[in-house]
């Protein structure tokens, strides 16, 4: 279901700003703005999602196996 509501535009110095109604508030302090023809699309800026996911994981109880470095290629690699 598409929700819509009128909002007011105003000037903040040399920038145009949008007063976002409470029911449309977005998380965080920053957004990504996309322009599609006459439409502006706002998306929350998701930072450090990997760190957030890793913080929720339980620590591993298993020790890491030893790695035989004799099996690894030691030649220079051009990227």
Secondary structure, DSSP 8 states (H G I E B T S, - for coil): --------EEEETTEEEE---GGG--SSS-EEEEEETTEEEEEE---SHHHHHHHHS----S------GGGS--S----
